[in-house]
């Protein structure tokens, strides 16, 4: 029964507290127990606030007894170590930051105001650079579905924590796929919302690529979390009308790679399921080229330089991180302005596809979760080029700003999660949530639990 409670999800846990069937203390104790038993193997948490969380749970139970209702009252949530928690160091996966945050970030304030209880902060790679979660500061984070594999990155700790039932949801951030890639690796739903939809104060004032969000086991839970975090409200997903859906299996211009047979089958199987659900599915090409890829790379390297420039003790950074920051020195402020103008034109060209289509369906990754440590000891260039072969399908939508989501699509023969990506029109999270919920109903994924050692 404790396992069933752990995997009940955000909305269900909140409902159980609201009805009095379960106390917040029981939920937090369940979360802390699983963290204590499982995290030694998974390494999803950089810090756990057990005493504080239990005290907050008791206060939540008192509020419920007094008749108060909040959407997340009494539910334990984890926070990626990229968002400030008052009094704690927001390390961003490094040892190069030493100052404690003066207060919570806006997104943390919002989940607390909704009644959530922060039980800990989750791990990430240095400065969120990589699609795996490993660093000299926090070590290697492992995938609950196969602990020899990565949970993805950069929100890998958040994904591992949710997939292992340690928390029903965890805050995450996506600058080039960092919500969607871990979701795909761990059989979760991961939505990158429209740029600016969820406030990032006091973080990343000038970087429109980075979006804050959450990782959950279901579409409905992500919709609830979005309603809590965002300035807008979407409500529960509703059945979508008949949609025109474009599908593309091509690697983005300027990248090279090959989809494994299983990832290709997951894409084709999802396209066929969408047809069976009544949607029109047609093949399409993205109206972007090699020069567009170059402008994205230029902006990315300048952004990395600025992130590394914020470090208090840069000498503590990994050599690979420092090497990734060097090319950004070559990109002047004037060049950045020209690149940003070109990015606007790119968004307009990419938008042409959505004049005739409601949603785009693409692969999420070229293959399922790769082995942990696969790039250990490799340099910045080798790691970057390798990542463009594994996860090249995501960063374009950070550049254009429009919403995109990773949706589970079955399992490989070896038991690893498979996934596809849905991309929506600008500002149209509602359609993505509705379509993903329809896929979830037709092909449920949350009932299968990972074989976590120690569970």
C-alpha positions as CSV (number, residue, x, y, z in Angstrom):
1,X,0.0,0.0,0.0
2,X,2.9,2.4,0.7
3,X,4.1,1.8,-2.9
4,X,0.7,2.5,-4.3
5,X,0.6,5.7,-2.3
6,X,4.1,6.7,-3.5
7,X,3.0,6.2,-7.1
8,X,-0.4,7.8,-6.8
9,X,0.6,11.0,-8.4
10,X,0.2,14.7,-7.5
11,X,-3.5,15.1,-8.0
12,X,-4.4,11.9,-6.3
13,X,-2.1,12.5,-3.3
14,X,-3.7,16.0,-2.9
15,X,-7.2,14.5,-3.1
16,X,-6.3,11.9,-0.5
17,X,-5.1,14.7,1.9
18,X,-8.2,16.8,1.1
19,X,-10.6,14.0,1.9
20,X,-8.7,13.0,5.1
21,X,-8.0,9.5,3.9
22,X,-4.2,10.2,4.2
23,X,-2.4,12.8,6.2
24,X,0.3,15.0,4.8
25,X,2.7,13.5,7.4
26,X,2.0,10.1,6.0
27,X,2.9,11.3,2.5
28,X,6.0,13.0,3.6
29,X,7.1,10.0,5.7
30,X,6.5,7.8,2.7
31,X,8.6,10.1,0.5
32,X,11.4,10.3,3.1
33,X,11.4,6.5,3.6
34,X,11.8,5.9,-0.1
35,X,14.5,8.5,-0.4
36,X,16.3,6.9,2.5
37,X,16.1,3.4,0.9
38,X,16.6,4.2,-2.7
39,X,18.7,7.3,-3.1
40,X,22.0,5.7,-2.1
41,X,21.8,3.8,-5.4
42,X,20.1,6.5,-7.5
43,X,21.7,9.7,-6.2
44,X,18.7,11.9,-7.2
45,X,19.0,14.3,-4.3
46,X,21.7,16.8,-3.4
47,X,20.0,17.6,-0.1
48,X,17.0,16.4,1.9
49,X,15.1,18.6,4.4
50,X,13.5,15.9,6.5
51,X,12.8,17.7,9.8
52,X,11.6,20.9,8.0
53,X,9.4,18.8,5.7
54,X,7.8,16.9,8.6
55,X,7.1,20.1,10.5
56,X,5.5,21.6,7.4
57,X,3.4,18.4,7.0
58,X,2.1,18.8,10.5
59,X,1.1,22.4,9.7
60,X,-0.6,21.3,6.5
61,X,-2.6,18.7,8.4
62,X,-3.7,21.5,10.8
63,X,-4.8,23.6,7.9
64,X,-6.8,20.8,6.4
65,X,-8.5,20.2,9.7
66,X,-9.3,23.9,9.9
67,X,-11.1,23.6,6.5
68,X,-8.4,25.2,4.3
69,X,-8.0,23.9,0.8
70,X,-5.1,24.4,-1.6
71,X,-4.4,22.5,-4.8
72,X,-1.2,20.9,-3.5
73,X,-1.9,20.9,0.2
74,X,0.4,18.5,2.0
75,X,2.0,17.0,-1.1
76,X,5.8,16.4,-1.1
77,X,7.6,18.0,-4.0
78,X,11.4,18.1,-5.0
79,X,13.1,21.2,-6.5
80,X,15.9,21.0,-9.1
81,X,19.1,22.6,-7.8
82,X,18.7,25.4,-10.3
83,X,15.9,27.2,-8.4
84,X,16.6,29.1,-5.2
85,X,15.4,27.8,-1.9
86,X,15.8,30.4,0.8
87,X,18.8,29.7,3.0
88,X,20.3,27.1,0.7
89,X,23.0,27.2,-1.9
90,X,21.6,27.0,-5.4
91,X,24.7,25.2,-6.8
92,X,23.5,24.5,-10.3
93,X,25.3,21.2,-10.1
94,X,28.7,22.8,-9.2
95,X,30.9,23.6,-6.3
96,X,31.5,27.0,-7.8
97,X,28.7,28.8,-6.0
98,X,29.0,29.4,-2.2
99,X,26.5,32.1,-1.4
100,X,23.2,31.0,0.1
101,X,20.0,32.2,-1.5
102,X,18.3,35.1,0.4
103,X,14.8,33.7,-0.4
104,X,12.8,31.3,-2.5
105,X,12.6,31.8,-6.3
106,X,9.2,32.7,-7.6
107,X,8.3,29.3,-8.8
108,X,9.2,27.8,-5.4
109,X,7.0,30.4,-3.7
110,X,4.1,29.4,-5.9
111,X,4.2,25.7,-5.2
112,X,4.5,26.5,-1.4
113,X,1.6,28.9,-1.7
114,X,-0.4,26.0,-3.3
115,X,0.4,23.9,-0.2
116,X,3.3,21.8,-1.5
117,X,6.1,20.7,0.9
118,X,9.6,20.9,-0.4
119,X,11.4,17.7,0.7
120,X,14.7,18.3,-1.0
121,X,16.7,19.5,-4.0
122,X,17.6,17.3,-6.9
123,X,20.9,16.8,-8.8
124,X,21.9,18.2,-12.2
125,X,25.1,18.3,-14.3
126,X,27.3,21.4,-14.0
127,X,25.4,24.5,-15.1
128,X,22.9,22.2,-16.8
129,X,25.1,21.7,-19.8
130,X,24.6,18.0,-20.6
131,X,21.9,15.5,-21.4
132,X,23.2,13.3,-18.6
133,X,23.4,14.0,-14.8
134,X,26.9,13.6,-13.7
135,X,29.4,16.0,-12.0
136,X,32.5,16.1,-9.9
137,X,30.4,17.8,-7.2
138,X,27.4,15.5,-7.0
139,X,28.6,12.3,-8.6
140,X,26.5,10.1,-11.0
141,X,22.7,10.1,-11.0
142,X,21.2,6.8,-12.2
143,X,18.1,5.7,-13.9
144,X,15.5,3.7,-11.9
145,X,14.7,1.6,-14.9
146,X,18.3,0.5,-15.2
147,X,20.8,1.8,-12.8
148,X,23.6,1.3,-15.3
149,X,21.9,4.0,-17.4
150,X,21.5,7.7,-17.2
151,X,18.2,9.3,-16.3
152,X,19.0,12.0,-18.8
153,X,19.8,15.6,-18.1
154,X,19.9,18.2,-17.1
155,X,16.9,17.6,-14.9
156,X,18.0,14.0,-14.3
157,X,17.7,14.1,-10.5
158,X,14.2,15.3,-10.7
159,X,13.3,12.6,-13.2
160,X,14.9,9.8,-11.2
161,X,13.1,11.0,-8.0
162,X,9.7,10.9,-9.7
163,X,10.2,7.7,-11.6
164,X,11.3,5.9,-8.4
165,X,8.2,7.1,-6.5
166,X,10.3,9.2,-4.1
167,X,8.1,12.3,-4.9
168,X,5.0,12.6,-7.2
169,X,6.5,15.6,-8.9
170,X,9.7,17.6,-9.1
171,X,10.5,21.0,-10.5
172,X,12.7,21.0,-13.5
173,X,14.1,23.4,-16.1
174,X,14.6,23.1,-19.9
175,X,17.1,25.1,-21.9
176,X,17.8,22.6,-24.7
177,X,15.6,19.6,-23.8
178,X,16.4,19.4,-20.1
179,X,12.8,18.5,-19.1
180,X,12.0,16.4,-22.1
181,X,15.1,14.3,-22.3
182,X,14.9,13.1,-18.6
183,X,11.2,12.5,-19.1
184,X,12.0,10.3,-22.1
185,X,14.6,8.4,-20.3
186,X,12.4,7.7,-17.3
187,X,8.9,7.0,-18.7
188,X,7.5,10.4,-17.5
189,X,5.6,13.2,-19.1
190,X,7.6,16.3,-19.5
191,X,6.3,19.6,-20.9
192,X,8.4,22.6,-21.9
193,X,5.9,25.3,-21.8
194,X,5.9,28.5,-23.8
195,X,8.9,30.7,-23.1
196,X,8.0,33.0,-20.2
197,X,4.9,31.1,-19.2
198,X,6.4,30.1,-15.8
199,X,8.3,33.0,-14.1
200,X,12.0,32.4,-13.5
201,X,12.6,35.3,-11.0
202,X,15.3,35.8,-9.9
203,X,17.0,33.5,-12.4
204,X,18.0,33.9,-16.1
205,X,16.6,37.3,-16.8
206,X,18.1,37.5,-20.3
207,X,17.9,33.9,-21.5
208,X,14.5,33.2,-23.2
209,X,15.6,29.6,-24.0
210,X,15.3,28.4,-20.4
211,X,11.8,27.4,-19.2
212,X,10.8,26.2,-15.7
213,X,8.4,23.4,-15.3
214,X,7.8,20.0,-13.7
215,X,8.3,16.3,-14.3
216,X,5.3,14.1,-13.4
217,X,4.1,10.6,-14.1
218,X,0.9,11.7,-15.9
219,X,-0.4,14.5,-18.2
220,X,-3.1,15.5,-15.7
221,X,-0.5,16.0,-13.0
222,X,1.6,18.2,-15.3
223,X,-1.4,20.2,-16.1
224,X,-2.1,20.7,-12.4
225,X,1.5,21.7,-11.8
226,X,1.4,24.2,-14.7
227,X,-1.7,25.8,-13.3
228,X,0.1,26.3,-10.0
229,X,3.3,27.6,-11.5
230,X,2.2,29.7,-14.4
231,X,0.6,33.1,-14.8
232,X,-2.2,31.5,-16.8
233,X,-4.6,28.7,-16.1
234,X,-5.3,25.8,-18.4
235,X,-7.4,23.4,-16.3
236,X,-7.6,19.7,-16.7
237,X,-6.9,18.4,-20.3
238,X,-10.1,17.8,-22.4
239,X,-10.4,15.6,-25.4
240,X,-9.0,17.3,-28.5
241,X,-10.8,17.9,-31.8
242,X,-9.6,16.2,-34.9
243,X,-6.1,17.6,-35.5
244,X,-3.8,17.8,-38.4
245,X,-0.5,16.4,-37.3
246,X,2.8,16.7,-39.1
247,X,5.4,13.9,-38.5
248,X,9.1,14.1,-39.2
249,X,11.8,11.6,-38.5
250,X,14.6,13.6,-40.0
251,X,17.6,14.8,-38.0
252,X,17.8,18.6,-37.9
253,X,19.9,20.2,-40.6
254,X,23.5,20.3,-39.5
255,X,23.3,17.2,-37.3
256,X,24.0,13.6,-38.2
257,X,22.8,10.4,-36.6
258,X,20.5,7.4,-36.9
259,X,17.4,6.3,-35.1
260,X,17.5,2.8,-33.7
261,X,14.9,0.4,-34.9
262,X,13.0,0.7,-31.6
263,X,12.9,4.5,-31.5
264,X,11.8,4.6,-35.1
265,X,9.1,2.0,-34.4
266,X,7.9,4.1,-31.4
267,X,7.6,7.1,-33.7
268,X,5.7,5.2,-36.4
269,X,3.6,3.4,-33.8
270,X,2.5,6.7,-32.3
271,X,1.7,8.2,-35.7
272,X,-0.5,5.2,-36.5
273,X,-2.2,5.4,-33.1
274,X,-3.0,9.1,-33.7
275,X,-4.6,8.1,-37.0
276,X,-6.7,5.5,-35.2
277,X,-7.8,8.2,-32.8
278,X,-9.2,10.1,-35.8
279,X,-6.4,12.6,-36.5
280,X,-4.9,13.4,-39.9
281,X,-1.2,12.5,-39.8
282,X,1.0,13.6,-42.7
283,X,4.7,13.6,-43.3
284,X,6.4,17.1,-43.4
285,X,9.8,18.7,-43.5
286,X,11.0,21.4,-41.1
287,X,11.6,24.7,-43.0
288,X,15.0,25.2,-41.3
289,X,18.5,24.8,-42.6
290,X,22.2,24.5,-41.7
291,X,22.5,28.3,-41.2
292,X,19.7,28.2,-38.6
293,X,21.7,25.5,-36.7
294,X,24.7,27.7,-36.7
295,X,22.9,30.7,-35.2
296,X,21.5,28.4,-32.5
297,X,25.0,27.2,-31.7
298,X,26.3,30.7,-31.6
299,X,23.6,31.8,-29.1
300,X,24.1,28.6,-27.1
301,X,27.9,29.2,-26.7
302,X,27.4,32.9,-25.7
303,X,24.8,31.8,-23.2
304,X,27.2,29.2,-21.7
305,X,29.8,31.9,-21.4
306,X,27.4,34.1,-19.5
307,X,26.4,31.3,-17.2
308,X,30.0,30.4,-16.4
309,X,30.7,34.1,-15.9
310,X,28.2,34.1,-13.0
311,X,30.2,31.5,-11.0
312,X,31.7,32.7,-7.8
313,X,34.6,30.2,-7.8
314,X,35.1,29.4,-11.5
315,X,38.3,27.5,-10.7
316,X,36.1,24.8,-9.2
317,X,34.4,24.1,-12.4
318,X,35.2,21.0,-14.5
319,X,37.6,21.5,-17.3
320,X,34.9,20.4,-19.8
321,X,32.6,23.2,-18.5
322,X,35.3,25.8,-18.8
323,X,36.2,24.6,-22.3
324,X,32.5,24.9,-23.3
325,X,32.5,28.6,-22.2
326,X,35.6,29.6,-24.3
327,X,33.9,29.9,-27.8
328,X,31.4,32.3,-26.3
329,X,34.2,34.9,-26.0
330,X,34.3,35.2,-29.8
331,X,30.7,36.3,-30.0
332,X,30.5,40.0,-29.4
333,X,27.5,41.9,-28.2
334,X,26.9,43.2,-31.8
335,X,27.0,39.6,-33.1
336,X,24.5,38.6,-30.4
337,X,22.1,41.3,-31.6
338,X,22.4,40.0,-35.2
339,X,21.9,36.4,-34.1
340,X,18.8,37.4,-32.1
341,X,17.3,39.1,-35.2
342,X,18.1,36.0,-37.2
343,X,16.5,33.9,-34.5
344,X,13.3,35.9,-34.9
345,X,13.3,35.1,-38.6
346,X,13.9,31.4,-37.8
347,X,10.9,31.4,-35.5
348,X,8.8,32.8,-38.3
349,X,10.0,30.2,-40.8
350,X,9.4,27.4,-38.3
351,X,6.0,28.8,-37.7
352,X,5.0,28.2,-41.3
353,X,4.7,24.6,-40.6
354,X,2.0,25.4,-38.0
355,X,0.0,27.5,-40.4
356,X,-1.2,24.1,-41.9
357,X,-0.6,21.8,-39.0
358,X,-1.8,21.8,-35.4
359,X,1.0,19.7,-33.9
360,X,4.4,18.3,-35.0
361,X,5.4,14.8,-34.0
362,X,9.2,14.0,-33.9
363,X,11.6,11.6,-32.2
364,X,12.7,12.6,-28.7
365,X,16.1,10.8,-28.9
366,X,17.9,8.7,-31.4
367,X,18.1,5.8,-28.8
368,X,16.8,5.1,-25.3
369,X,18.8,6.0,-22.1
370,X,22.5,5.6,-22.7
371,X,24.9,4.1,-20.2
372,X,25.9,6.3,-17.3
373,X,29.4,7.5,-17.6
374,X,29.4,7.1,-21.4
375,X,31.3,10.4,-21.8
376,X,33.4,10.3,-18.6
377,X,36.8,11.8,-19.2
378,X,35.9,13.1,-22.7
379,X,36.5,16.7,-23.7
380,X,34.0,19.4,-24.4
381,X,34.0,19.1,-28.2
382,X,33.7,15.3,-28.1
383,X,30.8,15.5,-25.6
384,X,29.0,18.2,-27.5
385,X,29.2,16.3,-30.9
386,X,28.1,13.1,-29.2
387,X,25.1,14.9,-27.7
388,X,24.1,16.2,-31.1
389,X,23.8,12.6,-32.4
390,X,21.7,11.5,-29.4
391,X,19.4,14.4,-28.6
392,X,19.3,16.9,-31.5
393,X,15.5,17.2,-31.8
394,X,14.8,19.5,-28.8
395,X,16.8,22.8,-28.8
396,X,15.1,24.4,-31.8
397,X,11.9,24.8,-29.8
398,X,13.7,26.5,-27.0
399,X,15.0,28.9,-29.6
400,X,11.5,29.6,-31.1
401,X,10.0,29.6,-27.6
402,X,6.9,27.5,-28.4
403,X,5.7,24.6,-26.2
404,X,7.0,21.0,-26.7
405,X,6.5,17.8,-24.7
406,X,8.0,14.4,-24.3
407,X,5.4,11.6,-24.3
408,X,6.1,8.0,-23.3
409,X,5.8,5.6,-26.2
410,X,6.4,2.1,-24.8
411,X,9.6,0.2,-23.9
412,X,12.5,-1.3,-25.7
413,X,13.2,-5.0,-25.7
414,X,15.6,-4.4,-22.8
415,X,13.0,-2.7,-20.7
416,X,14.1,0.9,-21.3
417,X,11.5,3.6,-21.8
418,X,10.8,5.0,-25.3
419,X,9.3,8.4,-26.1
420,X,8.2,10.8,-28.8
421,X,8.1,14.6,-28.9
422,X,5.0,16.7,-29.6
423,X,5.5,20.3,-30.6
424,X,2.6,22.8,-30.5
425,X,1.9,26.2,-32.0
426,X,3.2,29.2,-30.0
427,X,1.2,29.7,-26.7
428,X,-0.8,26.5,-27.3
429,X,0.0,24.2,-24.4
430,X,-3.7,23.4,-24.2
431,X,-3.6,21.4,-27.4
432,X,-0.4,19.5,-26.4
433,X,-1.9,18.6,-23.0
434,X,-5.1,17.4,-24.6
435,X,-3.4,15.3,-27.3
436,X,-0.9,13.8,-24.8
437,X,-3.8,13.0,-22.4
438,X,-5.6,11.2,-25.3
439,X,-2.4,9.2,-26.1
440,X,-2.1,8.4,-22.4
441,X,-5.7,7.1,-22.2
442,X,-5.2,4.9,-25.3
443,X,-1.7,3.7,-24.3
444,X,-1.4,4.0,-20.5
445,X,2.2,4.2,-19.2
446,X,2.0,5.1,-15.5
447,X,1.0,1.6,-14.3
448,X,4.4,0.1,-15.1
449,X,7.0,0.7,-12.3
450,X,10.7,0.5,-12.5
451,X,12.7,-2.3,-10.8
452,X,14.4,0.1,-8.4
453,X,17.0,-1.7,-6.2
454,X,15.9,-1.7,-2.6
455,X,12.2,-0.9,-3.3
